[in-house]
Amino acid sequence: MAERVKSRRHGEGAEPHGGRRRVSRTRSAAHARQGPFAAGQAGLQPFHLDATSEIQEVKVLGEWAYLWTKLSVVVTPKKGGAPVKRAGHTLSILQKQAGAWVIVRDANLLAVVPQ
């Protein structure tokens, strides 16, 4: 499944293949207003997010698929302060819609990692 995955929540793509992915997210205020989660995006403006995802399993069942990953996210205040790291597993359910894989359900169990 080398096709790109489109997330409804973030409007970003990821190629669901084995290995690690590192995502560094920065968004402008104008971009945050464009999606349905603008309030949540605005709330993240004071922070820098650094995420690493390691795909554990991908299973395709016709027009449906699931994706299991290990995820680590570090949230650092831009104006100083201690970073907070969370880590755990995610499970995403995907559906093929109009030729593209779309995340239709997403769950995570990210616990705070003690420093």
TINUKE-342202 format. One line per field, with one value per atom (N, C-alpha, C): chain; x, y, z; residue in one letter. Coordinates in steps of 0.05 Angstrom, whole numbers, plus 5000, padded with zeros to 4 digits. Each point is the difference from the previous one (the first is absolute). Layout:
N
cadena: c(A	...)
xx: c(X	...)
yy: c(Y	...)
zz: c(Z	...)
residuo: c(A	...)
REM end
This chain:
115
cadena: c(A	A	A	A	A	A	A	A	A	A	A	A	A	A	A	A	A	A	A	A	A	A	A	A	A	A	A	A	A	A	A	A	A	A	A	A	A	A	A	A	A	A	A	A	A	A	A	A	A	A	A	A	A	A	A	A	A	A	A	A	A	A	A	A	A	A	A	A	A	A	A	A	A	A	A	A	A	A	A	A	A	A	A	A	A	A	A	A	A	A	A	A	A	A	A	A	A	A	A	A	A	A	A	A	A	A	A	A	A	A	A	A	A	A	A	A	A	A	A	A	A	A	A	A	A	A	A	A	A	A	A	A	A	A	A	A	A	A	A	A	A	A	A	A	A	A	A	A	A	A	A	A	A	A	A	A	A	A	A	A	A	A	A	A	A	A	A	A	A	A	A	A	A	A	A	A	A	A	A	A	A	A	A	A	A	A	A	A	A	A	A	A	A	A	A	A	A	A	A	A	A	A	A	A	A	A	A	A	A	A	A	A	A	A	A	A	A	A	A	A	A	A	A	A	A	A	A	A	A	A	A	A	A	A	A	A	A	A	A	A	A	A	A	A	A	A	A	A	A	A	A	A	A	A	A	A	A	A	A	A	A	A	A	A	A	A	A	A	A	A	A	A	A	A	A	A	A	A	A	A	A	A	A	A	A	A	A	A	A	A	A	A	A	A	A	A	A	A	A	A	A	A	A	A	A	A	A	A	A	A	A	A	A	A	A	A	A	A	A	A	A	A	A	A	A	A	A	A	A	A	A	A	A	A	A	A	A	A	A	A	A	A	A	A	A)
xx: c(5017	4983	5018	5011	5018	4985	4974	4984	5002	4994	5001	4974	5002	4977	4993	4975	4991	4984	5009	4987	4979	4975	4979	5007	5013	5005	5022	5021	5022	5004	4987	5003	5028	5014	5027	5002	5021	5004	5022	4999	5021	4999	5023	5002	5001	4979	4999	5018	5026	5019	5016	5014	5016	5021	5008	5021	4991	5018	4994	4995	4982	4995	5003	5013	5003	4985	4983	4983	5005	5006	5003	4978	4982	4977	5002	4997	4997	4978	4982	4977	4996	4992	4993	4972	4993	4973	4980	5009	4982	4993	5020	4996	4981	5003	4984	4970	4994	4972	4987	5014	4989	4985	5008	4988	4979	4986	4979	5011	5026	5012	5017	4990	5015	5005	4980	5004	5022	5001	5021	5027	5001	5026	5009	4982	5008	5011	4989	5009	5028	5009	5027	5021	4993	5018	5024	4995	5022	5020	4996	5017	5013	5023	5012	4995	4990	4995	5020	5012	5019	4990	4993	4988	5016	5003	5012	4981	4994	4982	5014	4997	5012	4977	4996	4978	5006	4982	5003	4986	4977	4984	4981	4997	4980	4985	4974	4984	4979	4998	4981	4979	4975	4978	4980	5006	4983	5001	4977	4998	5006	5007	5006	5028	5012	5027	5003	5019	5007	5031	5008	5028	5005	5020	5007	5028	5004	5026	5008	5026	5011	5004	4991	5002	5013	5017	5013	4997	4990	4995	5013	5016	5012	4988	4988	4988	5017	5011	5018	4988	4997	4990	5020	4991	5017	5013	4987	5010	5016	5009	5016	4982	5013	4986	5009	4993	5008	4983	5013	4984	4986	4977	4985	5000	5009	5000	4978	4985	4980	5007	4994	5006	4980	4995	4982	4993	4978	4991	4976	4997	4977	4988	4975	4986	4982	5005	4985	4985	4975	4983	4997	5006	5000	4979	4989	4981	5009	4998	5007	4976	5003	4979	5010	4986	5008	5029	5009	5027	5022	4993	5020	4994	5020	4996	4995	4978	4992	4998	5011	4997	4972	4984	4973	4997	5018	5001	5029	5006	5027	4999	5016	5001	5029	5006	5027	5000	5020	5004	5028	5002	5025	5002	5019	5004	5024	5000	5023	5024	5023	5024	5015	5006	5015	5027	5008	5027	5021)
yy: c(4977	5023	5024	5007	5023	5025	5000	5024	5018	5025	5019	4999	5005	4999	5029	5008	5027	5000	5016	5002	5022	4993	5021	5020	4991	5018	5020	4992	5018	5008	4985	5007	4994	4982	4994	4972	4993	4973	4985	4974	4983	4975	4989	4976	4977	4982	4979	4977	5002	4978	4997	4978	4995	5022	5004	5019	5023	5018	5023	5025	5017	5026	5021	5022	5022	5024	5011	5022	5024	5022	5025	5018	5009	5015	5029	5017	5029	5009	5017	5009	5029	5013	5029	5003	5023	5005	4999	5009	4999	4971	4982	4972	4987	5007	4989	5007	5023	5009	4984	4987	4987	4974	4986	4974	5001	4978	4999	4999	4997	4999	5025	5022	5025	5008	4996	5007	4984	4974	4983	5007	5007	5009	5026	5018	5026	4995	4980	4994	4988	4990	4989	5020	5024	5020	5006	5001	5006	4977	4977	4977	4990	4987	4986	4970	4986	4972	4985	4979	4983	4971	4986	4974	4980	4976	4977	4977	4989	4977	4976	4977	4976	4980	4995	4982	4971	4988	4972	4980	5009	4981	5016	4991	5010	4976	5001	4978	5012	4991	5010	4978	5007	4981	5013	4998	5013	5030	5012	5030	5010	4982	5007	4992	5014	4993	5009	4989	5011	5003	5018	5008	5002	4984	5000	5012	5020	5013	5004	5005	5010	5030	5017	5029	5013	5019	5015	5030	5016	5029	5016	5020	5018	5028	5011	5027	5019	5020	5019	5028	5014	5028	5018	5016	5017	5022	5008	5022	4989	4975	4989	4982	4983	4981	4972	4981	4973	4986	4985	4984	4977	4992	4977	4979	4976	4978	4980	4992	4979	4979	4975	4978	4978	4984	4978	4990	4986	4988	5015	4999	5010	4978	5002	4982	5017	4999	5016	4982	5006	4985	5018	4989	5014	4989	5017	4991	5013	4985	5011	5015	5026	5017	5016	4996	5014	4995	4976	4992	5007	5013	5008	4987	4993	4989	5023	4999	5021	4988	5013	4991	5007	4979	5004	4997	4986	4998	4999	5012	5001	4999	4983	4998	4999	5012	4998	4997	4988	4997	5011	5027	5013	5008	4988	5006	5019	5016	5017	4983	5006	4986	5016	4989	5015	5008	5024	5011	4990)
zz: c(5000	5000	5000	4977	4998	4994	5001	4995	5024	4996	5022	5016	5026	5018	5007	4996	5005	5027	5018	5026	4999	5008	5001	5022	5021	5022	4994	4986	4995	4971	4982	4971	4990	5013	4992	4990	4986	4990	5014	4999	5009	4983	4995	4984	5020	5001	5019	4993	5006	4996	5025	5003	5024	5004	5024	5006	5017	5005	5017	4984	5010	4988	5021	4993	5018	4989	5017	4991	5018	4989	5015	4989	5018	4991	5008	4980	5005	4981	5010	4984	5004	4979	5002	5009	5011	5009	4977	4976	4977	4993	5001	4994	5020	5026	5021	4996	4990	4996	4978	4982	4977	5007	5021	5006	5022	5004	5020	5029	5003	5026	5006	4990	5002	5029	5018	5028	5012	4994	5011	4989	4975	4988	5012	5005	5012	5028	5014	5027	5000	4978	4998	4992	4992	4991	5019	5026	5019	5003	4986	5004	4974	5003	4978	5004	4980	5002	4983	5011	4986	5004	4979	5002	4983	5011	4986	5001	4976	4998	4988	5012	4990	4993	4975	4991	5008	5014	5010	4981	4989	4983	4983	4975	4982	4988	5001	4989	4982	4975	4981	4995	5002	4997	4980	4974	4980	5001	5005	5002	5028	5019	5027	5007	5020	5009	5029	5014	5026	5001	5018	5003	5029	5010	5028	5002	5017	5002	5029	5004	5026	4994	5018	4996	5024	4995	5021	4992	5019	4994	5023	4992	5020	4994	5021	4999	5016	4986	5013	4998	5023	4998	4986	4981	4984	5017	5022	5017	5023	4999	5021	5018	5015	5016	4993	5018	4996	4979	4982	4981	5013	4989	5009	4978	5008	4980	5007	4979	5002	4980	5007	4982	5004	4979	5001	4973	4998	4975	4988	4974	4986	4982	4995	4982	4982	4974	4981	4981	4995	4981	4975	4977	4975	4981	4983	4980	4973	4979	4974	4989	4996	4990	4976	4978	4975	4992	5005	4992	5020	5023	5020	5027	5015	5026	5020	5015	5019	5027	5021	5027	5009	5007	5009	5030	5013	5030	5008	5023	5010	5030	5012	5030	5008	5023	5011	5030	5010	5029	5007	5000	5005	5029	5015	5028	5002	5021	5006	5007	4988	5005	5021	5024	5020	4990	5008	4991	5018)
residuo: c(M	M	M	A	A	A	E	E	E	R	R	R	V	V	V	K	K	K	S	S	S	R	R	R	R	R	R	H	H	H	G	G	G	E	E	E	G	G	G	A	A	A	E	E	E	P	P	P	H	H	H	G	G	G	G	G	G	R	R	R	R	R	R	R	R	R	V	V	V	S	S	S	R	R	R	T	T	T	R	R	R	S	S	S	A	A	A	A	A	A	H	H	H	A	A	A	R	R	R	Q	Q	Q	G	G	G	P	P	P	F	F	F	A	A	A	A	A	A	G	G	G	Q	Q	Q	A	A	A	G	G	G	L	L	L	Q	Q	Q	P	P	P	F	F	F	H	H	H	L	L	L	D	D	D	A	A	A	T	T	T	S	S	S	E	E	E	I	I	I	Q	Q	Q	E	E	E	V	V	V	K	K	K	V	V	V	L	L	L	G	G	G	E	E	E	W	W	W	A	A	A	Y	Y	Y	L	L	L	W	W	W	T	T	T	K	K	K	L	L	L	S	S	S	V	V	V	V	V	V	V	V	V	T	T	T	P	P	P	K	K	K	K	K	K	G	G	G	G	G	G	A	A	A	P	P	P	V	V	V	K	K	K	R	R	R	A	A	A	G	G	G	H	H	H	T	T	T	L	L	L	S	S	S	I	I	I	L	L	L	Q	Q	Q	K	K	K	Q	Q	Q	A	A	A	G	G	G	A	A	A	W	W	W	V	V	V	I	I	I	V	V	V	R	R	R	D	D	D	A	A	A	N	N	N	L	L	L	L	L	L	A	A	A	V	V	V	V	V	V	P	P	P	Q	Q	Q)
REM end
